[in-house]
Amino acid sequence: MTSHLSHHNLELLKSKIKYTSGLENVSPADCKIISCLILKKTRCNISETTIKRIYGFAVSRFNPSLFTLDTLSIYCNYSGWEDFCEHQASSKITNDDAADWFNLQRNAAKITKFTIDAIKNRSGIPYNRTVSRSFIADHFNNFRESDYTGAVIAAPAGYGKSISLCQWVEQQVELNESKATNDVILFFSSIALVSFLLSGRDINYWLLGLLGYTSDKDINAIWDEKQRKGSRFYLVIDGFDEHSFKTDQFMLLLGQIGDLLALHRSNPWLKIILSMRSCTWINHRHELQANDNKWLTGFNTDEDCINVPLLNPAEIKTLCYKINPYLHQFIPIRLAADFDHPLFFQYYYKKYKENFSPVHMDHSAIYELIYFMVKSNIYSGGNAEEKALLTRELAECMDPEQDNHVADKLQIYDLISKHHTAYLELLSTGFLREVNESGFNHYHVAVKFSTPYFTSLGIAQSLLYKNKERFDTVLIKHLDNRFANNPIKLSLLKWCILHAISTEQQSNLVHLTELHLTPVEKCEIILFLGDVLNKMPLWQKEEIGDKLFEYFLGSELLHNDYKKTLKHLLEFNLSPKKRIHVYSLLAMLAIINLELDELYTYLIKLKDFQDEDMLFFAINPLQCLDAIYQFLKYGIVKKESLEALTKLVFTSPKNEHELRNCVTNDMLYMLGMYTLSICNNPKKSIRFIHAIRSFYKSDDLYNQTSVYGFMVKILSADAYFRLGDNDMVTALYYAISNAYEKSEGLMSPFMKTLFLSVKIKFMAGNHEDYAIMDEIKALRANSEMSGNKLSLLLILIFLMKNERFAVTHPTFYAQLYNDYKKMTYQCSVNTDLLSSHCTLVYK
C-alpha cells in the first residue's frame, strides 16, 4: 500500500528520474518526454498526466499507485519501489551526530529547489524576465526582526504572489550558499499538503518525515540551540487557499497550522509564511489568529486585506525592457495605468511575445487584450457555458445604476450552488473575488468582479444578451437612460463597440451619434473607435456614411492622439469632399502643435484635389490654411485669402449645404474666424463673426454648452480683448465660466487651453498677478495634454510684453522667458511677427 508513502523517498525518486532522463529541470512539456522514455526502457506505460501529477503540475488527490512507483524505480535501474526504498535506508545517515542543522538545511534545500523550479516553469512570463518586487523584501525584513511567528502574503488571484515569494525564497537560498546566513528554508506549494492529509499524521511529524527524519533523537538534535547558532527555520507554503481543498480538509489544515504556530510561539527561530488569496484570509483569519497566534500582515486596511501592491511605473518600465531590451521609446503613462495589474501584463506578453512592444499600445488595446483573455481562459474548457451563464446572471444581480458593482453572496447562494464548479474556476482565474464584510452580529460576503474592466465586461454582456446581441438604437437608449451620469458608461460602450465589430455589425455604429456624450467623453470614444476600426481588415474598410463620418470630426477633438484617428479614417474609401475635411483637420492639428513642416505636407495633399472639389465649401479650407501657414512661417499676410472671407460679410451663402447645421460647416466657419484674426484688425474680426451669426446657427451662442457656441465666444473674447473692450471680455468670460467650469467633462483638453488663455487675459485686465501665476501652470499642463502649443506661446509672448511683470515679479518673468525660448527653439515659427500680433492693451 502507498497510503503511508514516504514523501522524502518520493522526492529522491523524482530527482533520480530527472537525472536518468538527462534533464536539469522538469517542465510540464518534459512530462511527455519522460513518459516516452519510461515506455521505451521498461515497456510499461506511465501516462504524461501521471508524470505531471507526480511533479506537481497537475492536482493529485491520491498517492501514486504501487505499479507507478515500481515502474519509475525500474526506470531508475532498481528492481522496484521496495528495492529503491531499501537502498535509500541503507545509505541514510542514522547516527545522532548526522541529524544536525546542516543536514536539515540540505534536505530542505532539495524540496525548496523543486518548488522553485515548478513555479519558474509555471510563470506566465519567463521567470528570468520578471522583476523583483521591493515590497516583499521590506515585508519579510520586518518579519525577520519581529516577534511574530507567522506572516501572510495576501492578494486576489493574478497579483503575482507566487512569483514574488519564489524570488524572495531564491534570494534566501543564495544567502545560505554564500554563508551570509545559515537558515533552513523549506518551501512547498499547498498541493504537497495533500500527502499530509492522506497520511493522517500530526503536521510536526509529517514535516520531519518530509525532511527524512523520524526518531525523537533526530528531532531533539534538530531543535538544539547550539546547532542552530541563532539561525531560523522558515516554513513557506505557497497557495494556501480554501478553494484548493474540500472544506473539511482545509479546516483540518487550518487547525494543524494553528497548532504548529501555538506550539512554537515562544521559539523565535521558527517562522511560518503563507501566501493566499485575500478572501481566504478574510474568511479564516479568526481560526488562524486563535489562541493568541500573531501574524504579520502589513495590510493598508483590514477591509481589502491586500499587501501585494500592483505594479508601479518603474516596475512596468523594467519589465518591458527585460522582455524586450531593444525598446528605446518612452513608456507611455497610459501603459502604467492599464498594465499595473500583473495578470493583464502576463496576457499581453502571451499574445504578443513574438513582437513585444507595449509602447505602441493604443486606446483599444487593453479592451482587446481582456476580450482575448476572457475568450481563451474564461469562456473555454468543459465549463465554458456555465461560466458564461454565471457571469451574466451575476451581472444582472448587481445595481450598476447606483454604482453598486457587488452581489450579496447569501442572495446569490442558489446561483453559486447551481454553478459551483464554474464559480470556483472564476475565482481561481482571478475573474471574480470575494470580500468578507461581516460585522459583529451579521454575515455579509460580497461577490464582485476582480477589476473594473471585468465588471464593465460582465454588465455589457448582460445588456447585449437582453438586446439579442444587437448594437442598435434600443441599446444606445438603454445606455443613455440607465447610465447617463455613471462613470461606467464609457467602458460599457467600448465593450459594445468591440462586440459590434467582432460580429460584423460595423454598419450599426452609426447609432453612436444618438448617444449623449460630453466633449471629454466623445474624445475618449473617438480615439477608441479609431483604433478599433484601424485593425479591421482592408476589405471591410468601405465608405463611411455621412452621419458617422461627421461624428468623427470636431474642433473639440483636437488632441495629439486625434491625429492617428484621422489617419485611420483616410484608409477608408472616402469621397474627395470627406478627404478634404480630414486633411483640413490634420492641418489644423499641425497649426496648434506648431509643426509647420507637417502643415506644409497637408497643404500639398489639399492642393492635389480638383478646383471643383473646393468649390463645394462655403469657405475654402485650403486658402485659409495656406494663409495661416504663410503668416506663421514667413510673416506674410495673404490679402486674397482675407478678401475672400470678407465677401461673406456682404454676401451670405445661399446653397442649402452651406447653411446646413453640421459639424463640417462648424469647422469651416470657425476656421474662417481664426484666419481673419491674423490681419490684427479686431474690428474686422468682430464684424465677420457677427455676419456669420446672421445666417448660421445664430441660436447656438445662447446654447451655453454647445461646442460651436464655446468656440465663437472664445474668438469673440480675444477680438474684444485686442480692441480694449474690457466689459465685453468680462461678460464673455463669465458666460463661458459659469457654463463650463462647474460641470466636469464639458471641456475637452483643447477647449480647456482656449478657456485658460481667455481667463489669463481677463485676470491681466484686473491686475490679478498671483492668480495668473497659478493659471499659467494649468495652461502648461493642458497644453502638454492637448498639444496646443500655439495658445501657450501666444500667452507667453503676451505676458512678456507686460512691463509690470518684469518689475514686480522678476523670477516669474524669467521663467516665462525660459519657456518662450524653449518653445521657439523647438519650432520654426516667425516669433517676431507673433510678438507684434500680441498687443498688450491692459497696463
N, C-alpha and C positions, 0 to 999 in steps of 0.2 A: 504493500500500500504506500501511497505517496502523501497521505494526509499530514504526516509529521515530517515532511521533506525538510532537509537541512538547507536553509536559504544560502548559507555560506558555501556549501558544496555546489549548489546550483550556479552561484556566481563564478566559482572556479571553472565549472564546466563550460560556461558561456565564454570565458576567456580562452579556454582550450579550443573551442570551436572556431573562435575568431583567428587564433594562431594557425590552426590546421587549415583554414580556408585562405590563409595568406592575406588577411585583411588587417589594416591598422586600426580602423574604426568600423563599426557596423551601422549602416544607414538603412532606412526602410527599403530602398531599392536593392540593397545587398541581400535581403532575405530570400529573394527568388534565386539568386546565385548560390547561396548556401544550400537551399533545398535541392537544387540540381546536383551539386557536388556530393551531397549525402546520398542521393539516389544512385549516382554513378558508382560510389565507393561501397555502399552497403547493400544495394539492391532493395532497400526499404524506402518507402515514400513518406517523408515528413513534409507536410504542405507549407507553402510560403506563409499562410496565415498563422500556422502554429509557431513558426520561427518568429514572426512578428510579435506574437503574444509573449514568447519567452524573453524577447529583448525589450519588451515594454512599449512597442509601437502600436499595439492593439490591446484593448482591455480583456483581461482574463479573470474569470470568477473562480477558476479551479486550478489546482496544481497540474503540471504536465503528467500524462499517464506514464506508467512503468514502461510501456512499449516505446514511447517517445524518448524517455531517459536512457533506456538500453541502446536504442538506435544511435542516439547522439554520442553515447560513450564509445560504442563500437567505431563510430566515425573518427573519434579521437584516439583510436588504437588501444582501447581497453576491451575486455571481453564482455562487459556490460556495466550497468549502473552500480551494482554491488561491488564489482571489481574496482571501479573508479573510486567509490567511497572508501574502500579498504586502503587503496594507495594513498588517499589524502590523509586517512587516520594514521597510517604508519609514518608519513612524512611530517605530520603535525607536531609542532613543538609542544610538549606537555609538561615540562618541568616548571616549577614555580617561578624561577628566575626569568623565564622567557615570556611569561604572561605579564608584560610590562607596558608602560605607556608608549614606548616606541613601536611595539608590535600592534598595539591597538591603533595607533596612528596609521601604520602601514596598511592594516586590514581595512580600516575605514576609507583610506585613500582609494582603494580599488573600487569600492562601491560608489564613492563620490565621483571618480573619474567616469565610470559607466553612465551615471546620471547626467553629468556634464555633457558627455558625448551624445546622449539621447536627446537632450534639449537642443544642442547645437544642430543636430540633424533635423529637428522639427521646426527650426527657426524659419519664419516666413521670408525674411531677408537673410542672405548668407551671414552667418554668425560673425565672421571676421570683418564684416562691414557695418555691424551695429555700433552704436555709440554707448559709452559708459554714462550712466546717469549719476549725477553728483548727489542727488537726494538720498540714494540708498547708502552711500558711504557715510554721509552725515548721520543718518538714522542709526546705523549699526555701530558707529563710533560712540555715539551717545549710549547705546545699549551696552557696549562692552564695559564702559566705565561706570555703569549704573548698578543698582542693587536689584534690578528687575531680573527675573529668571526667564521670562518669555517675552518675545517681540513678535509683532504682526506686520506683514505687508499685505494691505488690502486695497482692492480696486475692482471695478467691474471687469468683465472679460474683455480682452483686447488692449489693455493698458500697458502690456509689456512686463508683467510681474515676473514671469519665469525667466526671461532673458536677463533682466536686471539682477535677479537673485543669483542666476548662474554666473554672471560676470563677477559679482561680489565673492562668491564661493571660490571661483577660479583665482581671484587675487589673494585670498587667504591661503590657498594651496601653494601658490608661488612664494608667499612669505614663509611658509613652513619649509619649502625646499631650499630657500636661501638662508635658512637658520635664523631668520629675523624673529620668527615666533616658533612655538612648539605646541600648537593647539591640535586637537583632534577634530576633524571636520567630517561628520557623517551626513551626507546629503543624498536624499532619495525622494522620488515622487510618491504621491498618495497611492498609486497603483501597487507599489510594493507592500502596502498595508493589507492588501487582500490576503497575502500569505499569513500575516499575523492573525487576521480574523479566522482563517481556516485552521490555524494551529491550536487555538483555544488556550494559549498561554498568556501569562502576565507580560505586559509590554517590556518590563525591565529585562526579563529573561529572554524574550524574543529578540530584543536589540543585541544582547550579548551573543545569542546564537547566530544572529546575522553577522556578527563580527568574528565568529569562530570560537567563542568561549562558552564553557558550560559549568565548570566546577566553582564552588564557593571560594576556593583558593584563588582561582583566576579573578573573580570579582573583587576580592579583597586587595589583590595585587594592583588591579587597575585603579581602584579608588585611593590608593596610597598617596598621601600628600607629598612624600619625598620624591616619588617618581614623577608627579605632575610638575613640581617646581614652579607653581604659580600659573601654569598653563590652563587653558579652558577646553571644555568638550562642547562643541557646537552640534546640536541635533537640528538639522534643517530639513523640513518637509515641504515640498512644493505641491501646490494644487490641492490643499486640504479643504475640499468643498463637499457640502452635503449632497449635491446633485451627482456625485461620483459613486455614491453608495446607497444601499437601501436604508430606510430610516432607522431600523433597529441596529444595523451595522454601524451607522455613523454615530448614533448615540453611545454605542459601546466604545468607539474610538475616542469620542469626547471625554467619556469617563476615564479612560486609561491615560489620555494626555493630561487631564486634570490631576489624576493621582500621581503621575510622574512629576508634575510641577510641584504638587504639595509635598511629595517625599523629599525632593531636593531643594526646597525653597531656601533652606539655610546653607546650601552648598553654592558659594559664589562662582565655582568653576564650571557649573553646568548651565548652558544657555540654550534655550529652545526657540527656534524660529519657524513660524508657519506663514506660508503665503496662501491667500484665499480671496475669494470674491467678497466684496463689501457686504452683500446680502447674507453670506454665511456668518460673518462676524456679528452683524446686526441681530440675526435670528438666534445665535447661540452664545453671545458674549456672557450671558448670565451663567451658563454652565462652565465656560472657560474661566470665568472670574470667581467661581465658587471657592469656598474655603480660603478666602483672602488671597487667592492667587493674583499676582501682579503682572500685567502685560504692558510693555511699552508700545503705544500705538502711534503717537505723533499725528493724530488727526487734527485738521484745522477746526472742524466742527464735528460734534457727535451725530449730526443728522445724516450726512452722506457717508461717513466712515471711509474716506479715501485718503491714503497717504502716498499714493503714487501720482505725481503730477503729470499733466500732459506735456508733450514735447515743447520746449521753448524755442524761439527763433534760432538761437546759437546751435542747439542740438539738431534742428532741422537742416541748417546750413552744413554742419559737419557730416551729417548722414548723407546728404546729397553728394557732397564731394568725395566721400568714401565709396559710394556706389559708382559714381562716375567722376574720376579725378580730372577729366578733361572739361568739366564745366567751368567756364570762366565768367559767365554772365552773373549779373546781380540777382540774388534770390528775392523775388517779389514779396512784399508784405502779405499779399493775399494768400500766398502759399503757406505762410506760417499760420494764418487764421484757419485755413481749410485742412491742413495736414498736421495739426498739433495732436490729433488722435493717432496713436501708433497703428491702429487697425487699418485706417484709411491709407496711411503711408505704405503699409505692407501690401495692400491690394493694388496700389498704384505701381509698386515695383513688380508685382506678379504679372500685371497686364502689360507693362512697358519695359521689362527688364532688358530686352534686346536693344532698346533705344531710350534709355532712361535720361530724360531731360525735363524735369518739372519746371524749369524756368520758363518753358513755353506754355505753361498751364493757362487756359483761358477761363472765361466766366462760367462755362458749362461743364468743365472737366470734372469737378467734384461730384456733380449730379450724375454724370455719365458713369463715373467710376463706381459710385454706390449702386447705380442701376445694374451694372455688370456684376458687382459683388453679390447683390441680393439674388440676382437671377442664377448665378452659378453656385452659390453656397447656401442660400436660404430656400429658394424655390426649386430645389433639385434633390434627388435621392428618394428613398422609399416613402418618406412622409411629406413630400412636397405639397400635395393637395391639402393635407391637414394644416400645414404651416401657413399656407395661403389663406385658408378659411379662418384660422385663429387670428392671424394678423388683421384681417379685415373686420372681423367681429369685435376684436379688442379695440380697434379704432372707433367703431360705432358706439362703444361703451363710454367713450370719453366725451368731454364737452368743450371742444376747441373754441367755440364762440366766446366762452367765458375764460379763455386762456387756461383751461384745465386739461392738461395732457396726460393725466394718470387715470387708472381704473382701480377701484377698491377690490382687493383680492377676494374678499368674502362675497361680494356681489357677483363676481365672475367665477366663483368656485366651480359651478356646474360646467361652465365653458372650459375651464382648465382640466377638469376631470375627464371631459369628453375627448380632449386632445392632449392628454398628459404627456405622451412621448414627444409630440411636436413642441409642446411648451418647454420641456427640458432641453430640447435641441436649440430652440431660440434663445434660451438662457445661456447655454454653453457657448454659442457662437458670438454672444455679446450683442445680439439684436434687441433683446429685452433685458430688463433688470428689475429686481425687487428692492423696495425701500421700506424698512420696518419703521413705521411712525407711531407705534403703540405707546400709550401712556400708562400711568399708574393703574387706572381702572378700565382701560379699554384696549381692544386689539384692532390695529389698523395697519395693514401691509398694502402699499401702493405698488401696482404693476405699471411700468412705463417703458417706452422705447428708450434705448440707451443714449441716443443722441438726438438733437433737434432735427437732423436730416432724416433719421429713421422715423421720427414722429410725423413729420410732414408727408413722408412717403406713404406711411400707413393710412393717414387720413385721405390723401389724394386717391389712393387705390380704392378706398371705400366710396368716395364721391363718384369716381369713374364707374365703379360697379353698379351703383344705383342709377347712373345715367346710361347704362348699357354700353359702356366703354366709348361713348361718343364725345368728341370735342365740338360743342355746338353752343348755340345761344342759351340753351337751358343751363348748361354747365357754367357759362360765364355769369349769368344772372345769379346762379346759386352762390358762386364765389363772391359776387358783389354784395348780395344781401346778407349772407351769413358771416362774411369775413371783411366787411368794409374797412374797419379800422384796426384789424387784427394783424400783428406783425407776421403771422404765419402765412398770410395771403400770398405773398410773392413766391415763397417756397412751394406752396401748393400749385400755383400757376406754372412754375417751372417744371414740376413733375408732370403736369397735364400736357405741357408743350412737348416734352420728351415722348410721352405716350402717343401724342398725335403724330409725331414724326415717325416713330417706330411702327405705327400701324397704318402708315401711308395716308394720313388724314391732313397732310400739309395744306391742302386747299381750304380746309376749315379754319386755318389760323387767322383768316380774315375776321373771325368773331372776336379776336383780341381787341379790335377797335371799339367794341361795345363795352369794354371794361373801364371803369373809372379809376384812373391812377394819377397820383401826384407827379410832378416833373421828376422828382428824385426816383420814385418807383418806376416810372416809364424809362428813365435812363438805364436802370438796372435790367429791366426786362428786354430792352432793345439790344443791349450788349450781349445778354444771354442768348437771345434769339438769333443774333447774327452769328455767334459761334456755333450754334446748333445747325443752322442752315448751311454754314460753310462745310460741314462734314457730310452733307448729303452727296450722293453720287451725282456726277455731271448730268446723267440722263434725266434726273429728277429736277434739275435746275432750269425750269421753263419760265415763261413770262409770269411776273408777279402782278396781280390785279392792282388797279389804281388805288383802291381803298387801303389795302395792306401796304402798298409801296409808300403812300403818304404817311402811314403810321410810323415808318422808319425814319422820317425826316422831321427836323425841328431844330431851331436855333438853341433851344434849351438843352439839347443833347450834346452840344459841342463839348468834347472831352477827349483826352489823349487816346483812350481806348476806342472812341467812336470811329476813329479813322479806319480801324481794322474792320468794323462792321460795314462801313460804306464800301470798302474794297471788296468785301464778300458779296455785296449787292451787285457789283459790276460783273460778277461771274455768272449772273443770271441773264436770260435772254430779254434784255430791256430795250425799249424803244429809244430812239435818239433823244426825245424830249426828257425821258426819265434819266438817261445817262448824263444829260446836261445838268440836271438837278443834282445828281450825285457828285459830279466833278466840281460843281459850284460850291457844294458844302465842303468838299475836301480842300478847296482853295480857301474858303473862309477859315477852316481849321488852321491852315498854314499861316494865315494872316495873324490870328490871335496868338499862335505859337511863335511868331516872328521867324518862321522858316521860309525865307524869301526864295531860296533856290527851289524848294519844293513847290512853292506857289507858282513859280515860273513854269515848272513842269506841267502843272494842271492847266495853266493858260495855253500852253501848246496843245494839250488834249482838246480844250474847248475850241481852239481855232481850227481844228480838223473837221468840225461839223460844218454842214452846209449853211449858207446865209439864211435860207428859208426856214431852217430849224430854229434859228434865233428869233425870227420874226413872230413866232408864236407867243413870245413872252411880252408882257406889258412893260417890263424893264429888262433891258438886255444885260444878263449877268456877266457876259464876257467884257463888255465895255466898263462896267462898274469895277470888276475885279482887276482889270488891267490898269484902270485909273489909280486904284489903291496901291498896286504894285509899283507904278512909276513914281508915285508920291513917296512911298516908304523907301524905295531903293535909291532914287536919284533926286528927289525933291521937285519933280515935275508935276504940275497940275494940268491935266489934260482937259482943256476947256470944252472940247467937242463932247466929251462924256458928260460933263456937268450941264451943258446946254441941252442935251437930250433929256436929262432928268428935269430940268427947269420947264420944259414944254408941258410936262404933266400938270404943272401948276395952272396952266391956262387951257389945256385941252385934256380933259379926263378921258380915260379909255371907255370904249363903248361895247367891245366884244364881251359876250357872256363869260367866256373862260377867263378873261382878265379881271372880272368882278366877282368871280366865284369865291365864296368863303371857304378857303382851304389852306393847308399848311404851306403848300408850294408858293401860293401868292403872298402869304405872310412873309415868307423868307425873302421874296423878291422886293417887296416894298420896304422891308427893313434894310435890305442891302442898299437900296437907293438912298435911304435916310443916312446910313453910315457913310456912303460915298460922298454925299453932298457936304458932309461935315469937314472934308479936307480943304475946302476953299476958305476955311476960317472966317466964315461970314455967318454968325449965329442967326441974324435976322432972316437970311435966305433959308437956313435950315428950318427955322420955326414956320416960315411961310410954306415950305414944302410939306412939312408934317401936317399942317392944317389942311392943305389941299388934298392930301391922301385921305384924311379923315372925312372929307366932304363926300367922297364916293366909295370908300371901302372901310367896312367894319367900324363905323363911327360909334356904335354902341359898345364896342369891345373895351374902350378906355374906362367905361363905367363898370365893367365886369372886373372886380378887384383882383381876381386871381387868375385871369387868362394870361397865357404866356405872351401873346401878341400885345395885349394892353400893358403888361410889365415892360416889355422892350421899348414901346413907344414912350412911356413915361420916363424911362432911363435916358433915352435920346433927347427928350424934351428938357429934362432937368440939366443935362450937360450943355445944351444950347443956351438956356436961360442963365446958367452959371457964367458962361463966357460973355453973355450980354450984360451981366451985372445985376440981374433982377433977383435979388435975394428973397423977395416974398414968394415968387413962383418956385424957386428952388426949394424953399421950406415947405410949401404946400405939396409939391410933388414928392418930396422925401417922406413926409408923414403919410401921404396916401399909400406909398409903397410899404413903408414900415408897418403901419397898422394892419395891412392885409397879409403881410408875409412873415414878419419876424415872430409873430405869436403862434404861427402854425408850422409845426415841424414837417419837413418834406416838401413844402411848396416851392422852395428854391433849389434848383439843381446847382452843382458846383460853379458852372459858368455864370448862371444868374446871380449867384452869391457874390462873385467877384465884381460884377457890374454894380450891384447894390452897394457893396462896401466902398467902391470908388465914389459914388454919389454921396454916401454917408460922410466920407472924409472931407469932401468939398463943402458939404453942409457945415461940418464942425469947424472947418477953417474959417468960414464966414462968421462963425460965432466965437472964434478965438479959443476953442476947446483943445488946447495943445496937448495936454496929457492924455485926453481921450483918444486923440489921433494916434499917439504912440501905440496904444493898445490895438486900435483898429488896423494899423499897418501890419502887426503880427498876424492878425486874422486874414488880411488880404494876401500876405505872403503864403500862408498855409493853403488857402483856397486857390491861389494862382498855381501853386505846385500841383494840387489835386486835379484841377481842370485843364491845366496847360495854358491858361490865359495870361501869357507874359505881357501882352500889349497893354492891358489895363494897368498892370503893376508898374510897367515902365513909365507910362504917362503920369501916374500918380507920383512916382519918384521925382520926375522932372518938375512937376507942378510944385511939390513941396520944397524942392531945392531952390526954386525961384522965389520962395518966401523969405525975405530978408530977416524977418522976425525970428524964424527958427535958427538961422545961423548965429544969431547973437544970444538968444535966450536958452537954446538947447544945443550947444556945440557938439556934444557926444552923439546925440540922436542925429544931428545933421551929418556928422561924419559917417555914421552907419548908413544913412541914406545914400551918401556919395559912393561908398564902397559897393553897395548893392547896384547902384546905377552903372558904375564902371564894370562890374562883373557881367551884368546883362548886356551892355553894349559890346563887350569883348566877345561874347558868345554868339552875337547875331550881327548881321550886316546892314542894320537899319541906319538911315540918314538921321542921326540923332540931333544934328544942328537944326534941321527942319522941324523935328518934333519939339525942340525947345522953343522955337519961335511960335509954334502952334499952341503951346500950353500957356497962354497968357494968364497971369495972376490978376484977378480982379479985386479980391479982398486983401487988404493990407492992414 
